[in-house]
Amino acid sequence: MTNEEQSGVAVLVVDDAGERRVRLALGDTVLTTLQDANVAVGSVCGGNMSCGTCHVYIELPGVDCERVRSPEETALLEDSRHFRRDRSRLACQVEVTAALAAARIVVAPDE
């Protein structure tokens, strides 16, 4: 594993505070690493995939989020008026891997 892989992957994050680069720790969830970086993302259920408040958009060329979501995750997200079939994910369900390098992660608006 290279030093860069050990320290995480850099992504562009967009939330109410604006747009900034954040380094996400490999192996953790996107939710945990965003919260560690002081990004305002909801987590009413504590990351247990039961509330939908950690809704984010993952924007990465060539990646269609619909193909990687579980049916349970899709069911929670479809209830949101901000649901985007090809980009919506629950941050608690996305593991940080090298595949996220260069992604743009947008915190979805509150319901």
C-alpha distances in whole Angstrom, upper triangle without the diagonal:
4,7,8,6,7,10,11,13,16,19,23,25,29,31,34,33,32,29,26,22,20,17,16,14,11,13,16,19,20,23,22,20,23,25,23,23,27,27,30,30,32,31,35,33,30,28,30,30,34,35,34,33,30,31,28,28,25,26,23,25,25,24,27,27,30,28,25,28,29,33,33,31,33,36,35,35,38,40,39,41,38,36,34,34,31,29,30,27,28,25,25,24,21,17,15,13,11,15,16,15,19,21,24,25,28,30,33,36,38,40
4,5,5,6,9,10,12,14,18,21,24,27,30,33,32,30,27,24,20,19,15,15,14,12,15,17,20,21,24,22,20,22,25,22,22,26,26,30,29,32,32,35,34,31,29,31,32,36,36,34,34,30,31,28,28,25,25,23,24,25,24,28,27,31,29,27,29,31,35,35,32,34,38,37,35,38,41,39,41,38,36,35,34,31,29,30,28,28,25,26,25,22,19,16,13,11,15,16,14,17,20,23,24,28,29,32,36,38,40
4,5,5,6,9,11,13,17,20,22,26,28,31,30,29,26,22,18,17,13,14,12,12,15,17,20,20,23,21,18,21,23,20,20,23,24,28,28,31,30,34,34,30,28,31,32,35,36,34,33,29,30,28,28,25,25,23,25,26,26,29,28,32,31,28,30,32,36,35,33,35,38,37,35,39,41,39,41,37,36,35,35,32,30,30,28,28,25,25,25,22,19,16,14,13,16,17,14,17,20,22,23,27,28,32,35,36,39
4,5,5,6,7,9,13,16,19,23,25,28,27,25,22,19,15,14,10,11,10,10,14,15,18,17,20,19,16,18,21,18,18,21,22,25,25,28,28,32,32,29,26,29,30,33,33,31,30,27,27,25,24,21,22,20,21,23,22,26,25,29,28,25,27,30,33,33,30,32,35,34,33,36,38,36,37,34,33,31,32,29,26,27,25,25,22,23,23,20,17,13,12,10,13,13,11,13,16,19,20,23,25,28,31,33,36
4,6,5,7,10,13,17,19,23,25,28,27,26,23,20,16,14,11,10,9,7,10,13,15,16,19,18,15,17,20,18,18,21,22,25,24,27,27,30,30,27,24,27,27,31,31,29,29,25,26,23,23,20,21,19,21,22,21,24,23,26,25,23,24,27,30,30,28,30,33,32,30,34,36,34,36,33,31,30,30,27,25,25,23,23,20,21,20,17,14,11,9,7,11,12,10,13,15,18,19,23,24,27,31,32,35
4,6,9,12,15,19,20,24,26,29,28,27,24,21,17,15,11,10,8,7,10,12,15,16,19,17,14,17,19,17,17,21,21,25,24,27,26,30,29,26,24,26,27,31,31,30,29,25,26,24,25,22,23,21,24,25,24,26,25,29,28,24,26,28,31,31,29,31,34,32,31,35,37,35,37,34,33,32,32,29,27,27,24,24,21,21,21,18,15,12,11,10,14,14,13,16,18,20,21,24,25,28,32,33,36
4,7,9,13,16,17,21,23,26,24,24,21,18,14,12,8,8,6,7,11,12,14,14,17,15,12,15,17,14,14,17,18,22,22,25,24,28,28,24,23,25,26,30,30,28,27,23,25,23,23,21,22,20,23,25,23,26,25,28,28,25,26,28,32,31,28,31,33,32,30,34,35,34,35,32,31,30,31,29,26,26,24,23,19,20,21,18,15,11,11,11,14,14,12,15,16,18,19,22,23,26,29,31,34
4,7,10,13,15,18,20,24,22,22,19,16,12,10,6,5,4,5,9,10,12,11,14,13,10,12,15,13,12,16,16,20,19,22,22,26,25,22,20,23,24,27,27,25,24,21,22,19,20,17,18,17,20,21,20,22,21,25,24,21,23,25,28,28,25,27,30,28,27,30,32,30,32,29,28,27,27,25,22,22,20,20,16,17,17,14,12,8,8,8,11,10,9,12,13,15,15,18,20,23,26,28,31
4,6,10,12,16,18,22,21,19,16,14,10,8,5,5,7,7,11,11,12,11,14,14,11,12,15,14,13,16,16,19,19,22,22,26,26,23,21,24,24,27,27,24,24,20,20,17,17,14,15,13,16,18,17,20,19,22,22,20,21,24,27,27,24,26,29,27,25,29,30,28,30,27,26,24,25,22,19,20,18,19,15,17,17,14,12,8,8,6,9,7,5,8,9,12,12,16,18,21,24,26,29
4,7,9,13,16,19,18,16,13,10,6,6,4,6,9,10,14,14,14,12,15,15,11,12,15,14,12,15,14,18,18,21,22,26,26,24,22,25,25,28,27,24,23,20,20,16,16,13,13,13,15,18,17,20,19,23,23,21,22,25,28,28,25,26,29,28,25,28,30,28,29,25,25,23,24,22,19,20,18,19,16,18,19,15,14,10,11,9,11,8,6,6,8,10,11,14,16,20,23,25,28
4,6,10,13,16,16,14,10,8,6,6,6,7,11,12,15,14,14,11,13,14,11,10,14,14,12,14,12,15,15,19,20,24,25,23,20,23,23,26,25,22,21,17,17,13,12,10,10,10,13,16,15,17,17,20,21,19,20,23,26,26,23,23,27,25,22,25,27,24,25,22,21,20,21,19,15,16,16,16,14,16,17,14,14,10,11,11,11,7,6,5,5,6,7,10,13,16,19,22,25
4,7,10,14,13,10,7,6,5,6,9,10,14,16,18,17,16,12,14,16,13,11,14,15,12,14,12,14,15,18,20,24,25,23,21,25,24,26,25,22,20,17,16,12,12,10,10,11,14,17,16,18,17,21,22,21,21,25,27,27,23,24,27,25,22,25,26,23,24,20,20,19,21,18,15,16,16,17,14,18,19,16,16,14,15,14,14,10,9,7,6,5,6,8,11,14,17,20,23
4,7,10,10,8,6,5,6,7,10,10,14,16,18,16,15,11,12,14,11,9,12,13,10,11,8,11,11,15,17,20,22,21,19,22,21,23,22,19,17,14,13,10,10,10,10,12,16,18,17,18,17,20,22,21,20,24,26,25,21,22,25,22,20,23,24,21,21,18,18,17,20,18,14,14,14,15,12,16,17,15,16,14,16,16,16,12,12,10,8,6,5,6,8,11,14,16,19
4,7,8,6,4,7,9,10,13,14,18,20,22,19,17,13,14,16,14,11,13,15,12,12,9,10,11,14,17,20,22,21,20,23,22,24,21,18,16,14,13,10,10,11,11,14,17,20,18,19,18,21,23,22,21,24,26,26,22,22,24,22,19,22,22,19,19,15,17,16,19,18,14,14,15,15,14,17,19,17,19,17,19,20,19,15,15,13,11,8,6,5,6,9,11,14,17
4,5,5,7,9,12,12,15,16,19,21,23,20,18,14,13,16,14,11,12,15,12,11,7,7,8,11,15,18,20,19,19,22,21,22,19,17,14,12,12,10,11,13,14,17,20,23,21,21,19,22,25,23,22,25,26,25,22,22,24,21,18,21,21,18,18,14,16,17,20,19,16,15,15,15,13,17,19,18,20,19,21,22,21,18,18,17,14,11,9,6,5,8,9,11,15
4,5,8,11,14,15,18,19,22,25,26,23,21,17,16,18,17,13,14,17,14,12,9,8,10,12,16,18,21,21,21,24,23,24,20,18,15,14,14,13,14,16,17,20,23,26,24,25,23,25,28,27,25,28,29,28,24,24,26,23,20,23,22,19,18,15,18,19,22,22,18,17,18,18,16,19,22,21,23,22,25,26,25,21,22,20,18,15,12,10,8,10,9,11,14
4,7,9,12,13,17,18,21,24,26,23,21,18,17,18,17,13,14,15,12,10,8,8,11,14,18,20,23,22,22,26,25,26,23,21,18,16,17,15,16,18,18,21,24,27,26,26,25,28,30,29,27,30,32,30,27,27,29,26,23,26,26,22,22,19,21,22,25,24,21,20,20,20,18,21,23,22,24,22,25,25,25,22,22,20,18,15,13,11,10,13,12,14,18
4,7,10,12,16,17,21,24,26,23,22,18,18,19,17,14,15,17,14,13,10,11,13,16,20,23,25,24,24,27,26,27,25,22,19,17,17,15,15,16,16,19,21,25,24,24,23,26,29,27,27,30,31,30,27,27,29,26,24,26,26,22,22,19,21,21,24,23,19,19,20,20,18,21,24,22,23,22,24,24,24,20,20,17,16,12,12,10,10,13,13,16,19
4,7,10,13,15,19,21,24,22,20,16,17,19,16,13,15,16,13,13,10,12,14,17,21,24,26,25,23,27,26,28,25,22,20,18,17,14,14,14,14,16,19,22,21,22,22,25,27,26,25,29,31,30,26,26,29,26,24,26,27,23,23,19,21,20,23,21,18,18,19,19,17,21,22,20,21,19,21,21,21,17,16,14,13,10,10,9,11,13,15,17,21
4,6,10,12,16,19,21,20,19,15,16,17,14,12,14,14,11,11,10,13,14,18,21,24,26,24,23,27,26,28,26,24,21,18,18,15,15,15,15,16,19,22,21,23,22,26,27,26,26,29,31,31,27,28,30,28,25,28,29,25,26,22,23,22,25,23,19,20,20,20,17,20,22,20,20,18,19,19,19,15,14,12,12,10,10,11,12,16,17,20,23
4,7,10,13,16,19,17,17,14,15,16,13,11,14,14,10,12,11,14,16,19,21,25,26,24,23,26,26,28,27,24,22,19,19,16,16,14,14,15,18,21,20,22,21,25,26,24,25,28,31,30,26,27,30,28,26,28,30,27,27,24,24,23,25,23,19,20,19,20,17,20,21,18,18,15,16,15,16,13,11,10,10,9,10,12,14,17,19,22,25
4,6,10,13,15,14,14,11,13,12,9,8,11,10,7,10,9,13,14,17,19,23,24,21,20,23,23,26,25,22,20,17,18,15,15,14,15,15,19,21,20,22,21,24,25,23,23,26,29,28,25,26,29,26,24,28,29,26,27,23,24,23,25,23,19,19,18,18,15,17,18,16,15,12,14,14,15,12,11,11,11,10,10,12,13,17,19,21,25
4,7,9,13,12,12,10,13,12,8,9,12,10,8,12,12,15,16,19,20,24,24,21,20,23,23,26,26,23,22,18,19,16,17,15,16,16,19,21,20,22,21,25,25,22,23,26,29,28,25,27,29,27,25,29,30,28,29,26,25,25,26,24,20,20,19,18,15,17,18,15,14,10,12,11,13,11,9,10,11,12,12,15,16,19,22,24,27
4,6,9,8,9,7,10,9,5,7,10,9,8,12,11,15,14,17,17,21,21,18,16,20,20,23,23,21,20,16,17,15,16,14,15,15,19,20,18,20,19,22,23,20,20,22,26,25,22,24,26,24,23,26,28,26,28,24,24,23,24,22,19,19,16,16,12,13,14,12,10,7,9,10,12,9,9,11,11,12,11,14,15,18,21,23,26
4,6,6,8,8,11,9,6,9,11,10,10,14,14,17,16,19,18,22,21,18,16,19,20,24,24,22,21,17,19,17,18,16,18,18,21,22,20,22,20,24,24,20,21,23,26,25,22,25,28,26,25,28,30,28,30,27,26,26,26,24,21,21,18,17,13,14,15,12,9,7,8,10,13,11,11,14,14,16,15,18,18,21,24,25,28
4,6,8,9,12,11,9,12,14,13,14,17,17,20,19,21,20,23,22,20,17,19,20,24,24,23,22,19,20,18,19,16,18,17,20,21,19,21,19,22,22,18,19,21,25,24,21,24,27,25,24,28,30,28,31,28,26,25,25,23,21,21,18,17,14,14,14,11,8,5,5,7,10,10,11,14,14,16,16,19,19,22,26,27,29
4,7,9,12,10,10,13,15,14,15,18,18,21,19,20,19,22,20,18,15,17,18,21,22,21,21,18,19,18,19,17,19,19,22,22,19,21,19,21,21,17,18,19,22,22,19,22,25,24,23,27,28,27,30,27,26,25,25,23,21,20,17,16,13,12,12,10,6,5,6,10,12,12,13,17,16,18,17,20,20,23,26,27,29
4,7,8,7,7,10,11,11,13,15,15,17,15,17,15,18,17,14,12,14,15,19,19,18,18,15,17,16,18,16,19,19,22,23,20,21,18,21,21,17,17,18,22,20,18,21,23,21,21,25,26,25,28,25,24,24,24,23,20,19,15,14,11,9,10,9,6,6,9,12,13,12,14,17,16,17,15,18,18,20,23,24,26
4,5,5,6,9,10,11,13,14,14,15,13,14,12,16,14,12,9,11,12,16,16,15,15,11,13,12,14,13,16,17,20,21,18,19,16,18,18,15,14,15,19,17,15,17,20,18,17,21,22,21,24,21,20,20,21,20,17,15,12,10,7,6,7,5,4,6,9,13,13,12,14,17,15,15,13,15,15,17,20,20,22
4,6,5,6,8,10,11,12,11,12,10,12,12,15,15,13,10,13,13,16,16,14,13,9,11,9,11,10,13,14,18,19,16,17,14,17,18,15,14,16,19,18,15,17,20,17,16,20,21,19,22,19,18,18,19,18,14,13,10,9,5,6,8,6,6,6,10,12,12,10,12,14,12,12,9,12,11,14,17,18,20
4,6,5,6,9,10,11,9,10,7,9,8,12,12,9,7,11,11,14,13,12,10,7,9,9,12,12,16,17,21,22,19,19,16,19,20,17,15,17,19,17,14,17,19,16,15,19,20,18,21,18,18,18,20,19,16,14,11,8,5,5,8,8,9,9,13,16,16,14,16,17,15,14,11,12,10,13,15,15,18
4,6,5,6,9,10,10,11,10,11,10,13,13,10,8,12,13,16,16,15,13,10,13,13,16,15,19,20,24,25,22,22,19,22,23,19,18,19,22,20,17,20,22,19,19,23,23,22,24,22,21,22,23,23,19,17,14,12,8,7,10,10,10,10,13,16,17,15,17,19,17,17,14,15,14,16,19,19,21
4,5,5,6,9,9,11,11,13,13,16,16,13,12,15,16,19,19,17,16,12,14,13,15,15,17,18,22,23,21,22,19,22,23,20,19,21,24,23,19,22,24,22,21,24,25,23,25,23,22,23,24,23,19,18,15,13,9,10,12,11,10,8,12,14,15,13,14,16,14,14,12,14,13,17,19,20,22
4,5,5,6,5,8,7,10,11,15,16,13,12,16,16,19,17,16,13,10,12,11,13,13,16,17,21,23,20,21,19,22,23,20,19,21,24,22,19,21,23,20,19,23,23,21,23,20,20,20,22,21,17,16,14,12,9,10,13,11,12,11,14,16,17,13,15,15,13,13,10,11,10,13,16,16,20
4,5,5,5,7,7,9,9,13,14,11,11,15,16,18,17,16,13,10,13,13,16,16,19,21,25,26,24,24,22,24,26,23,21,23,25,23,20,23,24,21,20,24,24,22,24,21,22,23,24,24,20,18,16,14,10,11,14,14,14,13,17,19,20,17,18,19,17,16,13,14,12,15,16,16,19
4,5,7,10,11,13,13,16,17,14,14,17,19,21,20,19,17,14,17,16,19,18,21,22,26,28,25,26,24,27,28,25,24,25,28,26,23,26,27,24,24,27,27,25,27,25,25,26,27,26,23,21,19,17,13,13,16,15,15,13,17,18,20,17,18,19,18,17,15,16,15,18,20,20,23
4,6,9,10,13,15,18,19,16,16,20,21,23,22,20,18,15,17,15,17,17,19,20,24,26,24,26,23,27,28,25,24,26,29,27,24,26,28,25,24,27,28,25,27,24,24,25,27,26,22,21,19,17,14,15,18,16,16,14,17,18,20,16,16,17,16,15,13,14,13,17,19,19,23
4,6,9,11,13,16,18,16,16,20,21,22,20,19,16,14,16,15,18,18,20,22,26,28,26,27,25,27,29,26,25,27,30,28,24,26,28,25,23,27,27,24,25,23,24,25,27,26,22,21,19,17,14,15,19,18,18,17,20,21,22,19,19,19,18,17,14,14,13,16,17,17,21
4,6,9,12,15,17,15,15,19,19,20,18,17,13,11,13,12,14,15,17,19,23,25,23,24,21,24,26,24,23,25,27,25,22,23,25,22,20,24,24,21,22,19,20,21,23,23,19,17,16,15,12,14,17,16,17,16,19,20,21,17,18,17,16,14,11,11,9,12,13,14,18
4,7,10,12,15,14,14,18,18,19,16,14,11,10,11,11,14,16,18,21,25,27,24,24,22,24,27,24,23,24,26,24,21,22,23,20,19,22,21,18,20,17,19,20,23,23,19,17,16,14,12,14,17,17,18,18,21,23,23,19,21,20,18,15,12,11,8,11,11,11,14
4,7,10,12,11,11,14,14,15,13,11,8,6,8,8,12,14,17,19,23,25,22,22,19,21,23,21,19,21,22,20,17,19,20,16,15,18,18,15,17,15,16,17,20,20,16,14,13,10,9,10,14,14,16,16,19,22,21,18,20,20,17,15,11,10,7,9,10,9,13
4,6,9,9,9,12,12,12,9,8,5,5,8,10,14,16,19,22,25,27,24,23,20,21,24,22,19,20,21,19,16,18,18,14,14,17,16,14,16,14,16,18,20,21,18,15,13,10,9,10,13,15,17,18,21,24,24,21,23,23,20,18,14,13,9,10,10,9,11
4,5,5,6,9,9,10,8,8,6,5,9,12,15,17,21,23,27,28,25,24,20,22,24,21,18,19,20,17,14,17,17,14,14,17,16,15,18,17,17,19,21,22,19,16,13,10,9,8,12,14,16,17,21,24,24,21,24,24,21,20,16,15,12,13,13,12,13
4,6,8,9,10,9,6,8,6,8,11,14,18,20,24,26,30,31,27,26,23,24,26,23,20,20,21,17,15,18,17,14,15,18,16,15,18,18,18,21,23,24,21,18,16,12,12,11,14,17,19,21,24,28,27,25,27,28,25,23,20,18,15,15,15,12,13
4,6,6,7,6,6,8,8,9,12,15,19,21,24,27,30,31,27,26,22,23,24,22,19,18,19,15,14,17,16,13,14,18,16,16,19,19,19,22,23,24,22,18,15,12,12,10,13,16,18,20,23,27,27,24,27,28,25,24,21,20,17,17,17,15,15
4,6,8,9,9,11,10,9,13,15,19,20,24,26,29,30,27,26,22,23,25,22,19,19,20,17,15,18,18,15,16,20,19,19,22,21,21,23,24,25,22,19,16,12,11,9,12,14,15,18,21,24,25,23,25,27,24,23,20,19,17,17,18,17,18
4,6,8,9,9,9,8,11,13,16,17,21,23,26,27,23,22,19,20,21,18,15,15,17,14,12,15,16,13,14,18,18,17,21,19,19,20,21,22,19,16,13,9,8,5,8,11,12,14,18,21,21,19,22,24,21,21,17,18,15,16,18,16,18
4,6,8,9,11,10,13,15,18,19,23,25,28,28,24,23,19,20,21,18,15,14,15,12,11,14,14,12,14,17,17,17,21,20,19,21,21,22,20,17,14,10,10,7,9,12,14,17,20,23,23,22,25,26,24,23,20,20,18,18,20,18,19
4,6,7,9,9,10,13,16,17,21,22,26,25,22,20,16,17,18,15,12,11,12,8,7,11,11,8,10,13,13,14,18,17,16,18,18,19,17,14,11,7,9,7,7,11,13,17,19,23,22,21,24,25,22,22,18,18,16,16,18,16,16
4,6,9,10,12,15,18,20,23,25,28,28,24,23,19,19,20,18,15,13,13,9,9,12,10,8,10,13,12,13,17,17,16,19,19,21,19,16,13,10,12,10,11,15,17,20,23,27,26,24,27,28,25,24,21,20,18,17,18,16,15
4,6,8,9,13,16,19,22,25,28,28,24,23,19,19,21,19,16,15,15,11,10,12,11,7,9,12,10,11,14,14,14,17,18,20,18,14,13,10,12,11,12,15,18,21,24,27,26,24,27,28,24,23,19,18,15,14,14,12,12
4,6,6,10,13,15,18,21,24,25,21,19,16,16,18,17,13,13,14,11,8,10,10,6,6,10,9,8,12,11,11,13,15,17,14,11,9,7,9,9,11,13,16,19,22,25,23,21,24,25,21,20,16,15,12,10,12,10,10
4,5,9,12,15,18,21,25,26,22,21,17,18,21,19,16,17,17,15,12,13,13,10,9,13,11,10,12,11,12,15,17,18,15,12,11,8,9,10,12,14,17,19,22,25,24,21,24,24,20,19,15,13,10,9,9,8,8
4,6,10,12,16,18,22,23,20,19,15,17,19,17,14,15,17,15,11,13,14,11,10,14,13,11,14,12,12,14,16,17,13,10,8,5,5,7,9,11,14,15,18,21,20,17,20,20,17,15,12,11,8,8,10,9,11
4,7,10,13,16,19,20,17,16,12,14,17,15,12,14,15,14,10,11,12,10,7,11,11,9,11,9,9,10,12,13,10,7,6,5,6,9,10,11,14,16,18,21,19,17,19,19,16,14,10,9,7,6,8,9,10
4,6,10,13,16,17,14,14,11,13,16,14,13,15,17,16,12,13,15,13,10,13,14,11,13,10,9,10,12,12,8,6,6,6,6,10,11,10,13,14,16,18,17,14,16,16,12,10,7,6,4,5,9,10,12
4,6,10,13,14,12,11,9,11,14,13,12,16,17,17,13,13,16,14,11,13,15,13,13,10,9,8,10,9,5,5,6,9,9,13,12,11,14,14,16,18,15,12,15,14,10,8,6,5,6,6,10,13,15
4,6,10,11,9,9,7,11,13,12,12,15,18,18,14,14,17,16,13,16,18,16,17,13,12,10,11,9,5,7,7,10,9,13,12,10,12,12,13,14,12,9,11,11,7,6,5,7,9,10,14,16,18
4,7,9,8,9,9,12,14,14,14,18,20,21,18,17,20,20,16,18,21,18,18,15,14,11,12,9,6,9,10,13,13,16,16,13,15,14,15,15,12,9,11,9,6,5,6,8,11,12,15,19,20
4,6,6,8,9,13,13,13,15,19,21,22,19,19,22,22,19,21,23,21,22,18,17,14,14,10,9,12,12,15,15,18,17,13,15,13,13,12,9,8,9,7,5,7,9,11,14,16,19,22,24
4,6,8,11,14,14,15,17,21,23,25,21,21,24,24,21,22,25,24,24,20,19,15,15,11,11,14,15,19,18,21,20,17,18,17,16,14,11,10,11,9,8,10,12,14,18,19,22,25,27
4,7,10,12,11,13,15,19,21,23,21,19,23,24,21,22,25,24,24,21,19,16,14,11,11,15,16,19,19,22,19,17,18,17,16,15,11,12,13,12,11,13,15,17,20,20,24,27,28
4,6,9,9,9,12,15,18,20,17,16,20,20,18,19,22,21,22,19,16,13,12,8,8,11,12,15,16,18,16,13,15,15,14,14,10,10,12,12,10,12,13,15,17,18,21,24,25
4,5,6,8,9,13,15,17,14,13,17,18,15,16,19,18,19,17,14,11,8,5,7,9,10,14,15,18,15,13,16,16,16,17,13,13,15,15,12,13,14,15,17,17,20,23,23
4,5,5,6,10,12,14,11,10,14,14,12,13,16,16,17,15,11,9,7,5,5,7,7,10,12,14,12,10,13,14,15,16,13,12,15,16,12,13,12,14,15,15,18,20,21
4,6,6,9,10,12,10,8,12,13,11,11,15,15,16,15,11,9,6,5,7,8,9,12,14,16,13,13,16,17,18,19,16,16,19,19,16,17,16,16,17,16,19,21,21
4,6,8,10,13,12,10,14,16,14,15,18,19,20,18,15,13,10,8,10,11,11,14,16,17,14,13,15,17,17,18,15,15,19,20,17,18,18,19,20,19,23,24,24
4,7,9,12,10,10,13,15,13,15,18,18,20,19,15,14,11,10,10,11,9,11,13,14,10,10,12,14,14,16,13,13,17,18,16,17,16,18,19,18,22,23,24
4,7,8,6,6,10,11,10,12,15,15,18,16,13,12,10,10,10,9,7,9,11,12,8,9,12,15,16,18,15,15,19,20,17,18,16,17,17,17,20,21,21
4,5,5,6,9,10,11,12,15,16,19,18,15,15,13,13,14,12,10,10,13,12,9,11,13,17,18,21,18,18,22,24,20,21,19,20,20,19,22,22,22
4,6,5,6,9,10,10,13,15,18,18,14,15,12,14,15,13,12,12,15,15,12,14,17,20,21,24,22,22,25,27,23,24,21,22,21,20,22,22,21
4,5,5,6,9,10,12,14,17,17,14,16,14,16,16,13,11,11,14,13,11,14,16,20,22,25,23,22,26,27,24,24,21,21,20,19,21,20,19
4,5,5,6,9,10,12,15,14,12,13,12,13,13,10,8,7,10,10,8,11,14,17,19,22,20,19,23,24,20,20,17,18,16,15,18,17,17
4,5,5,6,9,10,13,13,9,10,9,11,11,9,8,9,13,13,11,13,16,19,21,23,21,20,24,24,21,20,18,18,17,15,17,17,16
4,6,5,7,10,13,13,10,13,11,14,14,12,11,11,15,15,13,16,19,22,24,27,25,23,27,28,24,23,21,20,19,16,18,18,16
4,6,6,8,11,12,10,12,12,15,14,11,10,9,12,12,12,15,18,21,23,26,24,23,26,27,23,22,19,18,16,14,15,14,13
4,5,5,9,8,6,9,9,12,11,7,7,8,11,12,12,14,17,20,22,25,22,21,24,24,20,19,16,15,13,11,13,12,11
4,5,8,9,6,8,8,12,12,9,10,11,15,16,15,17,21,23,25,27,25,23,27,26,23,21,19,17,16,13,14,14,12
4,7,9,8,11,12,15,15,12,13,13,16,17,17,19,23,25,27,30,28,26,29,29,25,23,20,18,17,13,14,13,10
4,5,5,9,11,14,13,10,11,11,15,16,16,18,22,24,26,28,26,24,27,26,22,20,17,15,13,10,10,9,7
4,6,9,11,14,14,11,14,14,17,19,20,21,25,26,28,30,28,25,28,27,23,21,18,16,14,10,10,10,7
4,6,10,12,11,9,11,12,15,17,18,18,22,23,25,27,25,22,25,23,20,17,15,12,11,7,7,9,8
4,6,9,8,6,9,11,14,16,16,16,20,21,23,25,23,20,23,22,19,17,14,12,12,9,10,11,11
4,6,5,5,9,12,14,17,16,16,20,21,22,23,20,19,21,20,16,15,13,12,12,10,12,14,14
4,6,6,9,12,15,17,16,16,19,20,22,23,20,18,21,21,17,16,15,14,15,13,15,17,17
4,6,9,13,15,17,16,15,18,19,19,20,17,15,18,17,14,14,13,13,15,14,17,19,19
4,7,10,12,15,13,12,15,16,17,18,15,13,16,15,11,11,9,10,11,10,14,16,17
4,7,9,12,11,11,15,16,18,19,17,15,18,17,13,12,10,9,10,8,12,13,14
4,6,9,7,7,11,13,15,17,15,13,17,17,13,13,10,10,10,10,13,14,15
4,5,5,7,11,13,15,18,17,15,18,19,15,15,11,11,10,10,13,13,14
4,5,5,8,10,13,16,15,13,16,17,13,13,10,10,9,11,14,14,16
4,6,8,10,14,17,17,15,18,19,16,16,13,14,13,14,16,16,18
4,6,10,12,16,15,14,17,19,16,17,14,15,14,15,18,18,19
4,6,9,12,11,10,13,15,13,14,11,14,14,15,18,19,21
4,6,10,10,9,12,15,13,15,13,16,16,18,22,22,24
4,7,8,7,9,12,11,13,12,15,16,18,22,23,25
4,5,6,8,11,11,14,14,17,19,21,25,26,28
4,5,6,9,10,14,14,18,20,23,26,28,31
4,6,8,8,12,13,17,19,21,25,27,29
4,6,5,9,9,13,15,18,21,24,26
4,6,9,11,15,17,20,23,26,28
4,7,10,13,16,19,22,25,27
4,6,10,13,15,19,21,24
4,6,10,12,15,19,21
4,7,9,13,15,18
4,6,9,12,15
4,7,9,12
4,7,9
4,6
4
